[in-house]
């Protein structure tokens, strides 16, 4: 059967559906920042950025950018009523102190037990970019991952064990890919959603870790 992969915006929109009212959330650099465009207006969700912002909103209209209002990815943002600015050190204290409900991060690899690798591929010529990823991975109450299901070379990004340097151990709770949504549980990686037309067997063949089919429940 034929299937269509989700776009990056569709992945972001799907993650936004799972963020509850009143949550304090850090959106990582890259795809996760798109989530701010899809947060429902009827929910109070407080976005945190490691460079010292809390309660910021979507990008400004063209021509209304403020060079002092940027997120950790150097993208322009807006501030919501009641939003706050603070020192970089205070921001990391929030991250490390367990004050964030959810961190949404990208990934190079996620292991079957929830280990995360997202800062370095280990290649000699690769440029490491850890940023605040380690602090978020261990400090947030829940860690959501957004990623393509496979690399550009077709290699699985969801694997039995990490082959890249680890960011955090047993820290991932849920994975959103362009093919499915997976919960990382003590009893294994459970697929709770997959794109139409994609069979569980086809999905398993593209995954380096053993999956459990939870879509029929």
Backbone torsions as a table, in degrees:
resi	resn	phi	psi	omega
1	UNK	NA	150.6	-179.8
2	UNK	-90.4	152.7	178.5
3	UNK	-146.2	160.8	179.1
4	UNK	-120.4	128.4	178.2
5	UNK	-69.3	150.7	174.2
6	UNK	-72.3	144.6	173.3
7	UNK	-78.0	169.0	177.9
8	UNK	-60.4	-38.5	178.7
9	UNK	-68.1	-36.3	178.1
10	UNK	-67.6	-36.6	175.3
11	UNK	-63.0	-46.2	179.8
12	UNK	-60.2	-42.5	179.6
13	UNK	-64.1	-37.9	-180.0
14	UNK	-66.7	-41.5	178.4
15	UNK	-62.4	-41.4	-178.1
16	UNK	-57.2	-31.6	-180.0
17	UNK	-65.3	-24.4	-175.4
18	UNK	-97.1	2.4	179.8
19	UNK	-91.9	117.2	-173.4
20	UNK	-78.6	161.9	176.7
21	UNK	-60.3	134.8	177.4
22	UNK	86.7	2.7	-176.0
23	UNK	-77.8	146.1	171.3
24	UNK	-102.3	121.0	-165.8
25	UNK	-133.7	135.1	171.5
26	UNK	-106.0	127.4	178.3
27	UNK	-103.9	118.0	-178.2
28	UNK	-68.0	168.3	-179.1
29	UNK	-66.0	144.0	177.6
30	UNK	97.5	-138.0	-176.8
31	UNK	-52.0	-43.1	-177.7
32	UNK	-55.7	-30.3	-178.8
33	UNK	-64.6	-23.1	178.8
34	UNK	-65.7	-21.3	-176.8
35	UNK	-60.1	-30.8	-178.7
36	UNK	-61.2	-22.5	179.8
37	UNK	-76.4	-13.6	-172.8
38	UNK	-119.9	7.2	178.7
39	UNK	-70.2	131.2	-176.7
40	UNK	-65.5	141.0	-176.8
41	UNK	-72.2	-17.1	-178.6
42	UNK	-88.3	6.4	177.1
43	UNK	-117.5	144.3	173.5
44	UNK	-94.7	102.4	179.5
45	UNK	-119.9	127.6	-172.7
46	UNK	-103.9	109.1	-178.7
47	UNK	-86.3	134.0	-178.4
48	UNK	-114.8	139.0	175.3
49	UNK	-124.2	137.7	-172.1
50	UNK	-66.7	-15.2	177.0
51	UNK	-84.1	5.7	170.6
52	UNK	109.4	39.2	177.0
53	UNK	-126.1	145.8	172.0
54	UNK	-140.5	134.8	-178.5
55	UNK	69.6	55.4	173.1
56	UNK	-102.4	163.2	-175.1
57	UNK	-116.9	-163.6	-176.7
58	UNK	-69.4	173.2	179.8
59	UNK	-59.7	150.2	178.2
60	UNK	-75.4	165.0	174.3
61	UNK	-67.5	151.7	178.9
62	UNK	-57.0	130.4	-178.4
63	UNK	95.6	-8.8	-179.6
64	UNK	-116.3	21.6	-179.9
65	UNK	-71.4	140.7	174.9
66	UNK	-111.5	117.1	-176.6
67	UNK	-61.7	-15.7	178.9
68	UNK	-93.0	-3.9	179.1
69	UNK	-110.7	88.3	179.4
70	UNK	-134.4	153.1	175.6
71	UNK	-90.6	-173.4	-176.4
72	UNK	-65.1	-20.1	177.9
73	UNK	-92.2	11.6	179.8
74	UNK	63.5	28.3	176.1
75	UNK	-98.0	142.6	179.4
76	UNK	-67.0	139.4	176.7
77	UNK	-133.9	173.1	172.6
78	UNK	-114.3	161.0	176.8
79	UNK	-107.3	137.9	177.1
80	UNK	-87.1	164.0	177.7
81	UNK	-58.1	127.9	-178.8
82	UNK	89.7	-0.3	179.2
83	UNK	-63.6	156.1	-173.9
84	UNK	-134.7	153.7	174.0
85	UNK	-116.1	146.9	179.6
86	UNK	-158.1	170.1	-177.1
87	UNK	-64.7	148.6	177.4
88	UNK	-54.8	-40.2	179.2
89	UNK	-63.8	-39.9	177.0
90	UNK	-64.7	-36.9	179.2
91	UNK	-61.8	-43.5	179.1
92	UNK	-70.2	-29.1	175.1
93	UNK	-64.9	-37.2	175.6
94	UNK	-63.2	-43.6	-178.4
95	UNK	-65.3	-46.2	-175.6
96	UNK	-78.0	-21.5	-174.4
97	UNK	-88.7	6.1	177.8
98	UNK	77.6	25.6	-176.9
99	UNK	-92.5	-6.2	178.8
100	UNK	-100.5	133.3	179.7
101	UNK	-74.9	-41.2	-175.7
102	UNK	-140.9	137.9	166.4
103	UNK	-117.6	130.6	177.2
104	UNK	-109.4	117.9	-173.3
105	UNK	-126.3	159.6	170.4
106	UNK	-86.8	176.0	-177.6
107	UNK	-154.0	144.8	165.5
108	UNK	-86.0	-40.1	179.1
109	UNK	-150.0	147.6	167.8
110	UNK	-129.0	129.6	-179.0
111	UNK	-88.5	164.0	-176.4
112	UNK	-57.1	-31.0	-178.9
113	UNK	-92.0	5.8	178.4
114	UNK	95.9	3.4	173.7
115	UNK	-63.3	144.4	-176.5
116	UNK	-122.8	136.3	170.7
117	UNK	-126.2	116.8	-179.2
118	UNK	-147.5	11.8	-176.6
119	UNK	-115.4	-16.6	-175.1
120	UNK	-163.2	136.5	178.3
121	UNK	-86.0	-11.0	-178.0
122	UNK	86.1	-7.3	179.2
123	UNK	-68.2	141.6	-176.1
124	UNK	-58.1	-32.1	-176.5
125	UNK	-98.1	3.6	-178.8
126	UNK	-78.3	147.4	179.6
127	UNK	-97.5	113.2	-179.8
128	UNK	-68.3	144.5	-178.4
129	UNK	-145.4	72.9	-174.0
130	UNK	-75.4	-38.1	-179.0
131	UNK	52.8	-132.7	178.7
132	UNK	-100.9	14.4	-173.3
133	UNK	-58.7	-42.9	-178.5
134	UNK	-64.8	-40.7	179.5
135	UNK	-64.3	-41.6	179.4
136	UNK	-69.1	-40.4	-176.3
137	UNK	-61.9	-36.8	-177.8
138	UNK	-98.5	-17.3	-174.7
139	UNK	-96.0	-29.8	-178.3
140	UNK	-74.2	148.0	180.0
141	UNK	-66.8	-34.3	175.1
142	UNK	-136.2	145.3	177.9
143	UNK	-121.0	119.5	174.5
144	UNK	-103.8	142.4	179.3
145	UNK	-117.1	134.7	172.0
146	UNK	-115.8	130.5	-176.1
147	UNK	-165.9	158.5	166.3
148	UNK	-68.5	150.3	-177.1
149	UNK	-70.2	-34.4	178.3
150	UNK	-131.5	163.7	177.6
151	UNK	-75.4	175.1	177.4
152	UNK	-62.5	-22.7	177.3
153	UNK	-89.5	1.7	179.1
154	UNK	84.6	11.8	-180.0
155	UNK	-85.7	142.0	-179.2
156	UNK	-61.9	139.7	173.1
157	UNK	-99.5	-14.8	173.4
158	UNK	-102.6	115.1	-165.8
159	UNK	-129.1	166.8	177.3
160	UNK	-68.9	-45.1	177.2
161	UNK	-141.3	149.1	179.7
162	UNK	-65.7	141.1	169.0
163	UNK	-111.8	-7.0	176.2
164	UNK	-101.2	161.0	177.0
165	UNK	-58.3	136.5	-175.1
166	UNK	-76.3	144.7	170.5
167	UNK	-94.2	-45.8	179.0
168	UNK	-152.8	152.5	-177.6
169	UNK	-105.1	132.2	176.7
170	UNK	49.6	45.3	-173.7
171	UNK	-110.9	-16.8	-173.7
172	UNK	-84.7	132.4	178.8
173	UNK	-102.6	-38.3	-177.2
174	UNK	-147.7	144.9	179.8
175	UNK	-121.6	130.5	175.8
176	UNK	-114.4	114.8	178.1
177	UNK	-114.8	179.8	177.3
178	UNK	-75.5	0.7	179.6
179	UNK	-121.4	-25.6	-172.1
180	UNK	-164.4	175.5	170.7
181	UNK	-121.7	129.8	-175.6
182	UNK	-125.6	130.8	171.1
183	UNK	-94.1	131.5	175.6
184	UNK	-91.4	112.8	-174.3
185	UNK	-123.7	165.4	177.2
186	UNK	-60.6	-21.6	-179.3
187	UNK	-100.8	8.2	176.2
188	UNK	127.1	177.0	179.3
189	UNK	-83.4	111.9	-174.8
190	UNK	-104.0	121.0	177.7
191	UNK	-79.2	117.3	-179.2
192	UNK	-102.3	-17.9	175.4
193	UNK	-150.4	151.0	170.6
194	UNK	-148.1	158.7	-177.4
195	UNK	-66.6	151.3	179.3
196	UNK	-60.1	139.3	176.6
197	UNK	89.5	-9.8	179.8
198	UNK	-97.7	122.7	179.2
199	UNK	-80.9	158.2	177.7
200	UNK	-61.6	-37.3	-179.5
201	UNK	-64.6	-40.0	177.8
202	UNK	-65.4	-41.1	179.2
203	UNK	-64.2	-43.7	179.1
204	UNK	-60.7	-37.4	-179.0
205	UNK	-65.4	-23.0	179.8
206	UNK	-97.7	8.1	-174.8
207	UNK	-121.1	135.0	-178.0
208	UNK	-86.3	-4.9	177.4
209	UNK	-115.6	155.9	178.6
210	UNK	-72.4	131.4	-179.1
211	UNK	-106.4	155.5	173.0
212	UNK	-115.5	132.1	-178.2
213	UNK	-83.8	106.0	177.6
214	UNK	-107.1	9.4	-175.8
215	UNK	-78.2	-16.7	-177.1
216	UNK	-90.5	-5.0	-178.2
217	UNK	-78.0	NA	NA
